[in-house]
Structure formats: C-alpha cells, structure tokens
Amino acid sequence: MSAPAKQIIIITGMSGSGKSTAIRALEDSGFFCIDNLPVLLLPKLTELAGSGQIERMALVVDVREGVFLKEAPRVLDEVRRAGHQVEVLFLDASDDSLIRRFSETRRRHPLAPTGSVAEGIAAEREKLHDLRELADQVIDSSVLNVHDLKRMVQARFSPEPAAGPSLSVMSFGYRHGVPPQADLVLDVRFLPNPYFVPELKGLTGKNPKVAAYVLDREETQQFLEKVVDLCRFLFPRYQKEGKAYLTVALGCTGGKHRSVAIAAELTKRLQADIPRIQLWDRDVEKE
C-alpha cells in the first residue's frame, strides 16, 4: 500500500542566504523539518511518514550533500512520481551580501575553508546550478532581514492552498533596487512627489496628510481602478496554473511616500477578493 501523499518543501540555496531562517519559519508553521537530510534518504522518509501523522515536511538540501548532490534532481523526480507534492525553494543573495554576512559572522565558507569567501561562493553557485534550475520559487534575500524572510516563506507555503493564491503588496524605492521576488512591478513615479512639499517631506505615506495628497487625484484613482481590474483578471488565471503566491510591487523614488500610500489603498481594495493578503513597506524606514 503506497504512503499517503505529502507536501514536501525542499529548501536549498547559497550558504548565508537564510536557509536556517526559512526552515525555522516552516517549523513554526507546523511542518516536520529536517536540516541537511541526505537526499538519497528522501524516498525512505516518505515511506516512514506514511502513517498519516506527518502531512507536511520541509527539508534542507544543499552543498553539504557532497557527492550525493548530483542525485537530487533524480530523487525529487522519483518522489513526485510516487504522488507527493514537491516544491523547491531556492534562497539566493548577491555576492556582496553573502561576503558581508560571512565577514560579520566570521565564518569560513564551506567550500573554501582555506581560500576566500568569494571563491567559495563561485564554486557553490556552480554546484547548485541544477537545483536552481529546478526551483519553483527563488527568493533573493539580499535586502531582507530575518523577519521579512520568515514572513515571506510562511505566506508562500501556507497550508491552505485551496483558499486561492496569497498576495503580498509591496511598496519600494527605486533607489534601493527593484524587488527581485516581485511578479508584477508598477511604477508610480508619474504622480507628484510629496517629498517636495515642505510640510510633507518628513512624513511617510502612512500619514493621512501624505495619503490624501497622493490619493485625492483623478489620475491616482484611475490608476488604482486599472490595477485592481488587472489583478482581478490575473489572479484566477495564476491560480489555475498552480501559482499560489504572488507579489505586486509598487515603486516610487525613495519608497517612503507615493508607493506606501498607494500600496495601502490597493491592499484595502483587494481584500474582498483575496482573503490571504499582506502589506509590506520595504523601504519606508530607510534614509
């Protein structure tokens, strides 16, 4: 008798990119978690968990696998053919971010114990190439803190897939970079900037005065209506294609005024259509 189907999340990615944070986030969400499981044991693990007591599992598979890492694609395909739902989450970050994190923790890179961190990162990217190609979701943690990453992972892998796709509405500043995890990016820099209004400059889009300055315009209302219509058109189709987590990013120059006010209003307007929705103002506290 075959084991009941399981939801299995494979967490992989670069050393220093946040895999430990991700696995703890899923453990807090009720997943049975194992860090650094030899990938060849995954089929056996699904058999042992077949009693039905363990329905959701999260496993870290990375370069610590050594020579067995090249077997990961074959093993994941075998587990999928056995009827289990397997998703691969790849955590990445820029080389500069990874080097800084290794410097701050004074750790050696696992692939360059006697060499430079940069050499280790290059070698690791090469070894993980096949797994990255297989990834269902890639999260770049370069600009994320541990709380942001935990929130993203938990929202992405909610145990309620039948409720429809979950949505993250994000405000950001172009000067801090476009969010790499965004599915849709919308530029609101066509609107007048409250930064140049002396009494509004030091406030943010969360302030009612700034929100009114941004929202009480015909062009803003037209923009919001069109974005809401676009979202209502796209989300059912994304869901049909099996995409369970979406990020809509709205950007202005600094990420403190226009994008913050519009992201809050967009979230409010979409709540009736999308029960699982969260608002994230990525750059509102940055200088």
C-alpha positions as CSV (number, residue, x, y, z in Angstrom):
1,M,0.0,0.0,0.0
2,S,1.5,3.4,-1.0
3,A,2.0,6.1,1.5
4,P,-0.5,9.0,1.6
5,A,0.6,12.0,-0.5
6,K,2.8,14.5,1.4
7,Q,3.5,18.2,0.9
8,I,7.3,18.4,0.7
9,I,9.3,21.6,0.6
10,I,12.9,21.3,-0.4
11,I,14.9,24.3,0.8
12,T,18.1,24.9,-0.9
13,G,20.4,27.7,-2.0
14,M,23.5,29.6,-1.1
15,S,25.3,29.4,2.2
16,G,24.4,32.6,4.1
17,S,21.2,33.2,2.2
18,G,18.8,32.4,5.0
19,K,18.1,28.7,4.8
20,S,18.1,28.3,8.6
21,T,15.6,31.1,8.9
22,A,13.4,29.5,6.3
23,I,13.4,26.1,7.9
24,R,12.5,27.6,11.3
25,A,9.7,29.6,9.7
26,L,8.2,26.4,8.3
27,E,8.7,24.5,11.6
28,D,6.7,27.3,13.3
29,S,4.0,26.8,10.7
30,G,3.6,23.1,11.6
31,F,6.0,21.4,9.1
32,F,8.1,18.5,10.1
33,C,11.6,19.8,9.4
34,I,15.0,18.2,8.9
35,D,18.1,20.2,8.2
36,N,20.7,18.5,5.9
37,L,19.0,15.3,5.1
38,P,20.9,13.1,2.7
39,V,18.8,13.4,-0.4
40,L,19.0,9.7,-1.1
41,L,17.0,9.1,2.0
42,L,14.0,11.2,0.9
43,P,12.0,8.3,-0.6
44,K,12.6,6.2,2.6
45,L,11.5,9.2,4.7
46,T,8.2,9.5,2.8
47,E,7.6,5.8,3.5
48,L,8.3,6.2,7.2
49,A,5.9,9.2,7.4
50,G,3.2,7.2,5.6
51,S,1.1,6.7,8.7
52,G,-0.6,10.0,8.0
53,Q,0.7,11.7,11.2
54,I,3.1,13.8,9.1
55,E,1.4,15.5,6.2
56,R,3.9,18.4,5.6
57,M,7.6,18.1,5.5
58,A,10.4,20.7,4.9
59,L,14.0,19.6,4.2
60,V,17.2,21.5,3.6
61,V,19.3,20.0,0.8
62,D,22.5,21.9,-0.1
63,V,26.2,21.6,-0.8
64,R,26.7,19.6,2.4
65,E,25.3,16.7,0.4
66,G,28.8,16.4,-1.2
67,V,28.9,13.8,-3.9
68,F,25.2,13.0,-3.5
69,L,24.1,16.5,-4.5
70,K,24.1,15.5,-8.2
71,E,21.4,12.8,-7.4
72,A,19.0,15.4,-6.1
73,P,17.1,16.0,-9.4
74,R,16.6,12.3,-9.9
75,V,15.4,11.7,-6.4
76,L,13.0,14.6,-6.4
77,D,11.5,13.3,-9.7
78,E,11.1,9.8,-8.1
79,V,9.3,11.3,-5.1
80,R,7.0,13.3,-7.4
81,R,6.2,10.2,-9.5
82,A,5.2,8.5,-6.2
83,G,2.4,11.0,-5.9
84,H,3.9,13.5,-3.5
85,Q,3.7,17.3,-3.9
86,V,7.3,18.5,-4.0
87,E,8.2,22.2,-4.3
88,V,11.8,23.5,-4.4
89,L,12.6,26.9,-2.7
90,F,16.0,28.3,-3.7
91,L,17.4,31.1,-1.5
92,D,19.9,33.4,-3.1
93,A,21.6,36.7,-2.4
94,S,24.1,38.9,-4.2
95,D,27.8,38.0,-3.8
96,D,28.4,41.3,-1.9
97,S,25.6,40.4,0.6
98,L,27.0,36.9,1.1
99,I,30.5,38.1,1.6
100,R,29.4,40.7,4.1
101,R,27.4,38.1,6.1
102,F,30.3,35.7,6.2
103,S,32.5,38.6,7.4
104,E,30.1,39.7,10.1
105,T,29.8,36.1,11.5
106,R,33.5,35.4,10.9
107,R,32.6,32.0,9.4
108,R,34.5,30.3,6.7
109,H,32.7,29.3,3.5
110,P,32.1,25.5,3.5
111,L,33.6,25.2,0.0
112,A,36.6,27.4,0.7
113,P,37.9,26.5,4.2
114,T,41.4,27.8,3.3
115,G,40.5,30.1,0.5
116,S,38.5,33.3,0.0
117,V,34.8,33.6,0.6
118,A,34.4,34.8,-3.0
119,E,36.0,31.6,-4.3
120,G,33.6,29.5,-2.2
121,I,30.6,31.4,-3.4
122,A,31.6,30.9,-7.1
123,A,32.1,27.2,-6.5
124,E,28.8,26.8,-4.7
125,R,26.9,28.6,-7.5
126,E,28.3,26.1,-9.9
127,K,27.4,23.1,-7.8
128,L,23.9,24.3,-7.2
129,H,23.1,25.2,-10.8
130,D,20.9,22.2,-11.5
131,L,18.8,22.7,-8.3
132,R,18.3,26.4,-9.1
133,E,17.0,25.5,-12.5
134,L,14.5,23.1,-10.8
135,A,13.3,25.7,-8.3
136,D,9.6,26.6,-8.2
137,Q,10.4,29.7,-6.2
138,V,13.6,31.8,-5.9
139,I,13.9,34.3,-3.1
140,D,16.7,36.9,-3.1
141,S,17.4,37.7,0.5
142,S,20.0,40.5,-0.2
143,V,17.8,43.2,1.2
144,L,15.7,41.1,3.6
145,N,16.1,40.9,7.3
146,V,15.2,37.7,9.1
147,H,11.7,38.9,10.0
148,D,11.0,39.8,6.3
149,L,12.3,36.4,5.1
150,K,10.3,34.5,7.7
151,R,7.1,36.3,6.7
152,M,7.6,35.7,3.0
153,V,8.3,31.9,3.5
154,Q,5.3,31.4,5.7
155,A,3.0,33.3,3.4
156,R,4.3,31.4,0.3
157,F,3.8,28.0,1.8
158,S,0.6,28.5,3.7
159,P,-1.1,25.1,4.5
160,E,-4.3,26.5,2.8
161,P,-3.7,26.2,-0.9
162,A,-7.5,25.8,-1.6
163,A,-8.1,29.3,-0.4
164,G,-6.6,30.7,-3.6
165,P,-3.4,32.5,-4.3
166,S,-2.0,34.6,-1.4
167,L,-0.8,38.1,-2.3
168,S,1.9,40.3,-1.0
169,V,1.5,44.0,-1.9
170,M,4.9,45.7,-1.5
171,S,6.0,49.3,-1.7
172,F,9.6,50.0,-2.5
173,G,12.0,52.7,-3.6
174,Y,13.8,52.5,-7.0
175,R,17.0,53.9,-5.4
176,H,17.1,50.8,-3.3
177,G,16.6,48.4,-6.2
178,V,13.6,46.6,-7.7
179,P,12.5,43.7,-5.6
180,P,13.7,40.5,-7.3
181,Q,10.8,38.4,-5.9
182,A,8.2,40.7,-7.5
183,D,5.8,39.1,-10.0
184,L,4.3,42.5,-11.1
185,V,6.2,45.8,-10.8
186,L,4.3,49.0,-11.2
187,D,5.9,52.5,-11.3
188,V,4.0,55.3,-9.5
189,R,6.6,58.0,-10.1
190,F,4.3,59.6,-12.6
191,L,2.5,61.2,-9.6
192,P,3.6,64.4,-7.9
193,N,6.1,63.7,-5.2
194,P,5.2,64.8,-1.6
195,Y,8.9,64.9,-0.9
196,F,9.0,68.4,-2.4
197,V,6.2,69.7,-0.2
198,P,7.9,71.0,2.9
199,E,5.3,70.1,5.4
200,L,5.1,66.5,4.0
201,K,8.7,65.8,3.3
202,G,9.5,64.4,6.7
203,L,6.3,62.2,6.8
204,T,5.6,58.9,5.1
205,G,2.7,57.6,3.0
206,K,1.2,56.1,6.2
207,N,0.4,59.6,7.4
208,P,-3.2,60.7,6.5
209,K,-1.9,64.1,5.1
210,V,0.5,62.4,2.7
211,A,-2.0,59.7,1.8
212,A,-4.6,62.4,0.9
213,Y,-2.0,64.3,-1.2
214,V,-1.3,61.2,-3.2
215,L,-4.8,59.6,-3.4
216,D,-7.0,62.6,-3.8
217,R,-6.2,62.9,-7.5
218,E,-8.1,61.8,-10.6
219,E,-5.1,60.1,-12.1
220,T,-4.4,58.2,-8.9
221,Q,-7.9,56.9,-8.8
222,Q,-7.8,55.9,-12.4
223,F,-4.5,54.1,-11.9
224,L,-5.9,52.2,-8.9
225,E,-9.1,51.2,-10.8
226,K,-7.0,49.8,-13.6
227,V,-4.6,47.9,-11.3
228,V,-7.5,46.4,-9.4
229,D,-9.1,45.3,-12.7
230,L,-5.7,43.8,-13.8
231,C,-5.3,41.9,-10.5
232,R,-8.9,40.5,-10.6
233,F,-8.2,39.3,-14.2
234,L,-4.8,37.8,-13.4
235,F,-5.2,36.0,-10.1
236,P,-7.7,33.4,-11.1
237,R,-5.5,32.5,-14.1
238,Y,-2.4,32.3,-11.9
239,Q,-4.3,30.0,-9.6
240,K,-5.3,27.8,-12.5
241,E,-1.7,27.5,-13.4
242,G,-0.8,26.4,-9.9
243,K,1.0,29.6,-8.8
244,A,0.0,30.0,-5.1
245,Y,1.9,33.1,-4.1
246,L,2.1,36.5,-5.8
247,T,3.9,39.7,-5.1
248,V,2.8,43.0,-6.6
249,A,5.4,45.7,-6.1
250,L,4.7,49.5,-6.4
251,G,7.7,51.7,-6.6
252,C,8.5,55.4,-6.2
253,T,11.8,57.2,-5.9
254,G,12.6,56.5,-2.2
255,G,9.8,54.1,-1.2
256,K,8.5,56.4,1.6
257,H,5.6,58.5,0.2
258,R,3.7,57.7,-3.1
259,S,4.3,53.9,-3.2
260,V,3.4,53.5,0.5
261,A,0.1,55.3,0.2
262,I,-0.9,53.5,-3.0
263,A,0.1,50.1,-1.7
264,A,-2.1,50.6,1.4
265,E,-5.0,51.6,-0.7
266,L,-4.6,48.8,-3.2
267,T,-4.4,46.3,-0.3
268,K,-7.7,47.7,1.1
269,R,-9.4,47.4,-2.3
270,L,-8.3,43.8,-2.9
271,Q,-9.1,42.4,0.5
272,A,-12.6,41.4,-0.5
273,D,-11.3,39.3,-3.5
274,I,-8.2,37.9,-1.9
275,P,-8.5,36.7,1.7
276,R,-4.8,36.0,2.1
277,I,-3.2,39.3,1.6
278,Q,-0.3,41.1,3.3
279,L,1.2,44.6,3.0
280,W,4.9,45.2,3.2
281,D,6.5,48.6,3.1
282,R,10.1,47.5,2.3
283,D,11.9,50.8,2.3
284,V,9.8,53.2,4.3
285,E,12.3,53.3,7.2
286,K,15.3,53.8,5.0
287,E,17.1,57.1,4.6
